[in-house]
Amino acid sequence: GQIALVISSNENAYALTRAAGAGIPAREPGEDCPLNAAEYRLLQCLLYGRPTDWVRREGKILSVLLDGINEKLYDIFQDSVAEDDGLVEDYIDELKEMVAP
């Protein structure tokens, strides 16, 4: 079946689905997004090739953030989407539908 996830960003709400091309990415996590702000930011960085040095600088632990991303997105993907060395390649396109640059 199709799984829908609603992410609110400011006054806008976007319905995201796993159907290819059906989602409109949100630029930041909203109240309905399962990821917290740091997890969402890390996912953006990993998806779009940005530096992740802010993680340590802000006193966060990369492996803890990755675990949180995997745990919170497991219901959608039925699998881990992140590994210690980056994102699982099979899920990158779907993740980009969910997370804006």
Residue frames as qw, qx, qy, qz and C-alpha x, y, z in Angstrom:
[[0.000, 0.883, 0.469, 0.000, 0.00, 0.00, 0.00],
 [0.302, 0.631, -0.037, 0.714, 0.82, 3.64, -0.14],
 [0.504, -0.531, -0.446, 0.515, 2.01, 5.29, 3.06],
 [0.122, 0.821, 0.148, 0.538, 1.32, 8.98, 3.54],
 [0.530, -0.372, -0.334, 0.685, 3.24, 11.30, 5.83],
 [0.073, 0.915, 0.254, 0.305, 2.24, 14.90, 6.44],
 [0.554, -0.186, -0.178, 0.792, 4.92, 17.45, 7.18],
 [0.016, 0.952, 0.304, 0.022, 3.90, 20.98, 8.10],
 [0.548, 0.001, 0.005, 0.836, 6.27, 23.79, 7.30],
 [0.053, 0.070, 0.101, -0.991, 5.17, 27.17, 8.60],
 [0.558, 0.260, 0.275, -0.739, 1.68, 27.66, 7.17],
 [0.627, 0.354, -0.522, -0.457, 2.06, 25.01, 4.47],
 [0.726, -0.195, 0.636, -0.177, 1.28, 21.32, 4.79],
 [0.424, 0.471, -0.663, -0.399, 2.69, 18.84, 2.34],
 [0.921, -0.065, 0.300, -0.238, 1.37, 15.32, 1.91],
 [0.126, 0.595, -0.768, -0.201, 4.27, 13.05, 1.15],
 [0.951, 0.032, 0.187, -0.246, 3.84, 9.57, -0.17],
 [0.559, -0.368, 0.664, 0.334, 6.18, 6.82, -1.20],
 [0.688, 0.591, 0.410, 0.096, 4.71, 6.92, -4.71],
 [0.557, -0.035, 0.257, 0.789, 7.36, 8.19, -7.09],
 [0.131, 0.263, 0.274, 0.916, 7.07, 11.88, -7.75],
 [0.305, -0.685, -0.604, -0.271, 3.98, 12.29, -5.60],
 [0.496, -0.658, -0.343, 0.450, 5.55, 14.20, -2.70],
 [0.200, 0.867, -0.040, 0.454, 6.36, 17.87, -2.40],
 [0.652, -0.034, -0.480, 0.586, 9.44, 18.24, -0.21],
 [0.356, -0.919, -0.168, -0.028, 9.31, 20.33, 2.94],
 [0.409, 0.699, -0.349, 0.473, 12.30, 22.56, 3.61],
 [0.050, -0.387, 0.694, -0.605, 12.22, 21.98, 7.36],
 [0.261, -0.268, -0.925, 0.067, 10.51, 19.49, 9.64],
 [0.393, -0.439, -0.086, -0.803, 7.09, 20.51, 10.85],
 [0.516, -0.326, 0.536, -0.583, 5.04, 19.38, 13.80],
 [0.931, 0.100, 0.151, -0.318, 3.91, 16.23, 11.99],
 [0.601, 0.571, -0.555, 0.062, 7.37, 15.22, 10.77],
 [0.916, -0.355, -0.172, 0.069, 8.81, 12.26, 12.68],
 [0.704, 0.162, -0.200, 0.662, 12.34, 13.72, 12.55],
 [0.308, -0.827, -0.178, 0.435, 13.59, 16.41, 14.86],
 [0.276, 0.942, -0.117, -0.153, 15.36, 19.47, 13.41],
 [0.247, -0.669, 0.671, 0.205, 18.89, 18.03, 13.80],
 [0.618, 0.073, 0.773, 0.123, 17.93, 14.70, 12.20],
 [0.546, 0.763, 0.342, -0.052, 16.25, 16.49, 9.30],
 [0.092, 0.922, -0.324, -0.190, 19.26, 18.78, 8.81],
 [0.426, -0.430, 0.768, 0.208, 21.63, 15.81, 8.83],
 [0.646, 0.368, 0.664, 0.073, 19.47, 14.02, 6.27],
 [0.393, 0.909, 0.056, -0.123, 19.57, 17.15, 4.07],
 [0.127, -0.799, 0.552, 0.204, 23.37, 17.28, 4.35],
 [0.531, -0.176, 0.813, 0.165, 23.80, 13.61, 3.50],
 [0.611, 0.568, 0.551, -0.015, 21.35, 13.74, 0.59],
 [0.404, 0.905, 0.106, 0.083, 22.73, 16.88, -1.00],
 [0.778, 0.260, -0.142, 0.554, 26.45, 16.60, -0.26],
 [0.105, -0.872, 0.138, -0.457, 26.76, 19.28, 2.40],
 [0.309, 0.359, -0.720, 0.507, 29.25, 19.20, 5.26],
 [0.695, -0.529, -0.454, -0.174, 28.21, 17.58, 8.52],
 [0.459, 0.182, -0.501, 0.711, 30.86, 19.20, 10.76],
 [0.349, -0.472, 0.073, -0.806, 28.07, 21.13, 12.52],
 [0.818, -0.336, -0.436, -0.167, 27.02, 17.89, 14.26],
 [0.708, -0.161, -0.415, 0.548, 30.08, 17.73, 16.51],
 [0.164, 0.297, -0.120, 0.933, 30.30, 21.53, 16.76],
 [0.505, -0.439, -0.097, -0.736, 26.77, 21.60, 18.20],
 [0.299, -0.346, 0.760, -0.462, 27.62, 18.85, 20.69],
 [0.883, 0.119, 0.109, -0.440, 25.63, 16.14, 18.93],
 [0.445, -0.320, 0.818, 0.174, 26.72, 12.61, 18.09],
 [0.395, 0.318, -0.570, -0.646, 26.48, 11.50, 14.46],
 [0.230, -0.034, -0.969, -0.086, 25.67, 7.86, 15.26],
 [0.125, 0.379, 0.711, -0.578, 22.86, 8.92, 17.61],
 [0.389, 0.468, -0.050, -0.791, 21.31, 11.13, 14.93],
 [0.368, 0.233, -0.774, -0.459, 21.60, 8.33, 12.35],
 [0.069, -0.175, -0.958, 0.214, 19.96, 5.88, 14.76],
 [0.258, 0.451, 0.451, -0.726, 17.12, 8.36, 15.29],
 [0.417, 0.399, -0.388, -0.719, 16.61, 8.77, 11.55],
 [0.292, 0.087, -0.927, -0.220, 16.51, 5.00, 11.04],
 [0.029, 0.273, 0.858, -0.435, 14.14, 4.44, 13.94],
 [0.302, 0.492, 0.302, -0.759, 11.71, 7.17, 12.93],
 [0.476, 0.447, -0.399, -0.644, 11.67, 6.31, 9.21],
 [0.128, -0.124, 0.983, 0.043, 11.51, 2.53, 9.69],
 [0.459, 0.432, 0.662, -0.405, 7.71, 2.54, 9.56],
 [0.491, 0.711, -0.087, -0.496, 7.87, 4.14, 6.12],
 [0.402, 0.615, -0.639, -0.230, 10.74, 2.17, 4.55],
 [0.972, -0.177, 0.053, -0.147, 10.62, -1.07, 6.57],
 [0.849, 0.167, -0.109, 0.490, 14.41, -0.88, 6.60],
 [0.425, -0.660, 0.006, 0.619, 17.30, 1.29, 7.75],
 [0.492, 0.847, 0.152, 0.131, 17.92, 4.25, 5.44],
 [0.084, 0.892, -0.399, 0.195, 21.24, 5.35, 6.97],
 [0.923, -0.089, -0.220, 0.303, 24.47, 3.53, 7.76],
 [0.562, -0.650, 0.022, 0.511, 27.62, 4.68, 9.53],
 [0.413, -0.189, 0.413, 0.790, 29.19, 5.71, 6.22],
 [0.187, 0.113, -0.301, -0.928, 26.13, 7.42, 4.71],
 [0.683, 0.191, 0.229, -0.667, 22.72, 6.70, 3.27],
 [0.594, 0.104, 0.790, 0.116, 21.56, 3.40, 1.78],
 [0.014, -0.204, 0.523, 0.827, 21.73, 4.02, -1.96],
 [0.022, -0.372, -0.885, -0.279, 18.44, 2.20, -2.65],
 [0.122, -0.748, -0.613, 0.225, 16.47, 4.84, -0.72],
 [0.279, -0.268, 0.043, 0.921, 18.14, 8.08, -1.83],
 [0.078, -0.278, -0.523, -0.802, 15.56, 8.96, -4.51],
 [0.408, -0.636, -0.636, -0.160, 12.64, 8.39, -2.13],
 [0.461, -0.544, -0.330, 0.619, 14.34, 10.39, 0.62],
 [0.187, -0.062, 0.209, 0.958, 14.91, 13.29, -1.79],
 [0.224, -0.514, -0.604, -0.566, 11.15, 13.30, -2.44],
 [0.520, -0.685, -0.499, 0.106, 10.65, 13.84, 1.28],
 [0.487, -0.660, -0.047, 0.569, 13.49, 16.24, 2.10],
 [0.412, 0.901, 0.077, 0.108, 14.13, 19.46, 0.19],
 [0.692, 0.321, -0.196, 0.617, 17.67, 20.69, -0.54]]
